[in-house]
């Protein structure tokens, strides 16, 4: 991707889920790149991006990283999309620089902050991966990440997801969990939003189910809600052709 490309074609920024990295978009990259410049950053500590000397865990830090990359490319407006944790980052970026977002895509995510039990679970996972590494992590989270149909019928998607989880560093996983546990409620961000928004949710998503998507839809003045059948929390991996088609139809 060159700066010239971003000047010719609209830019779509896609933010990945936890505990994965930007490779989760690989199965939908080609059809999107036929029409758009696609930018898929790794969150610090995950994928190819080292955690480095990270400040106190906060998704505001991650949003600032994304904002810096967008500005470095000279982009004035982008389509901003995020799945799961990436959706939380997208909402954090909207608090920092709403003027950059031309359209918004929220996939299998939610606007509300974690409750006490959810925060405690995130912090417990952070402590365990620091103590034991991530060898146990895929077995702990795969059931929730992927839909029942995917587990039963799409072994390639299960293997791909497991491989991405196994590739993540313990320090990156722990930092991300603490950052998500500390995130604020973003209901007000969506209620005040004045850009077209696409909400996509897997029919079988157990982590942020269709009811959470409906709650976001009800907040937004200009939104479309799409349910992906036979799919859990990760449509770009579980049902890539369907997901790419939904996104392209809406964008074009």
LINWO-V324209 format. One record per residue. N is the residue number from 1. PHI is phi in whole degrees, -180 to 180 (NA if undefined). Layout:
BEGIN
<<N & PHI> <N & PHI>>
END
This chain:
BEGIN
<<1 & NA> <2 & -109> <3 & -63> <4 & -60> <5 & -58> <6 & -68> <7 & -80> <8 & -90> <9 & -116> <10 & -58> <11 & -102> <12 & -118> <13 & -102> <14 & -118> <15 & -109> <16 & -83> <17 & -89> <18 & -105> <19 & -100> <20 & -121> <21 & -147> <22 & -65> <23 & -67> <24 & -64> <25 & -90> <26 & -58> <27 & -72> <28 & -113> <29 & -66> <30 & -61> <31 & -64> <32 & -72> <33 & -70> <34 & -68> <35 & -122> <36 & -135> <37 & -82> <38 & -107> <39 & -118> <40 & -130> <41 & -72> <42 & -84> <43 & -70> <44 & -56> <45 & 89> <46 & -125> <47 & 64> <48 & -87> <49 & -98> <50 & -69> <51 & -71> <52 & 66> <53 & -87> <54 & -82> <55 & -75> <56 & -53> <57 & -56> <58 & -161> <59 & -70> <60 & -64> <61 & -66> <62 & -64> <63 & -61> <64 & -65> <65 & -60> <66 & -65> <67 & -59> <68 & -63> <69 & -68> <70 & -62> <71 & -68> <72 & -64> <73 & -83> <74 & 74> <75 & -89> <76 & -96> <77 & -145> <78 & -141> <79 & -86> <80 & -109> <81 & -129> <82 & -148> <83 & -116> <84 & 57> <85 & -56> <86 & -61> <87 & -67> <88 & -62> <89 & -66> <90 & -60> <91 & -69> <92 & -66> <93 & -67> <94 & -62> <95 & -70> <96 & -88> <97 & -148> <98 & -61> <99 & -67> <100 & -79> <101 & -96> <102 & -84> <103 & -142> <104 & -128> <105 & -126> <106 & -118> <107 & -120> <108 & 44> <109 & -143> <110 & -152> <111 & -91> <112 & -79> <113 & -74> <114 & -67> <115 & -83> <116 & -60> <117 & -66> <118 & -66> <119 & -63> <120 & -62> <121 & -64> <122 & -64> <123 & -67> <124 & -66> <125 & -64> <126 & -59> <127 & -66> <128 & -70> <129 & -68> <130 & -67> <131 & -83> <132 & -118> <133 & 83> <134 & -109> <135 & -60> <136 & -92> <137 & -66> <138 & -58> <139 & -62> <140 & -77> <141 & -114> <142 & -61> <143 & -60> <144 & -78> <145 & -73> <146 & -112> <147 & -74> <148 & -59> <149 & -65> <150 & -67> <151 & -59> <152 & -83> <153 & -124> <154 & -129> <155 & -61> <156 & -63> <157 & -68> <158 & -64> <159 & -63> <160 & -63> <161 & -67> <162 & -60> <163 & -62> <164 & -66> <165 & -64> <166 & -63> <167 & -82> <168 & -85> <169 & -82> <170 & -62> <171 & -67> <172 & -69> <173 & -63> <174 & -64> <175 & -63> <176 & -64> <177 & -63> <178 & -67> <179 & -66> <180 & -68> <181 & -62> <182 & -91> <183 & -68> <184 & -84> <185 & -67> <186 & -113> <187 & -56> <188 & -67> <189 & -62> <190 & -73> <191 & -62> <192 & -92> <193 & -75> <194 & -125> <195 & -121> <196 & -59> <197 & -132> <198 & -108> <199 & -112> <200 & -122> <201 & -146> <202 & -74> <203 & -58> <204 & -103> <205 & -68> <206 & -95> <207 & -86> <208 & -129> <209 & -70> <210 & -54> <211 & -64> <212 & -68> <213 & -65> <214 & -64> <215 & -63> <216 & -67> <217 & -56> <218 & -67> <219 & -81> <220 & -94> <221 & -77> <222 & -139> <223 & -141> <224 & -127> <225 & -117> <226 & -125> <227 & -100> <228 & -97> <229 & -71> <230 & 61> <231 & -143> <232 & -99> <233 & -84> <234 & -129> <235 & -53> <236 & -64> <237 & -98> <238 & -77> <239 & -136> <240 & -63> <241 & -64> <242 & -65> <243 & -64> <244 & -61> <245 & -64> <246 & -61> <247 & -66> <248 & -66> <249 & -60> <250 & -72> <251 & -72> <252 & -106>>
END
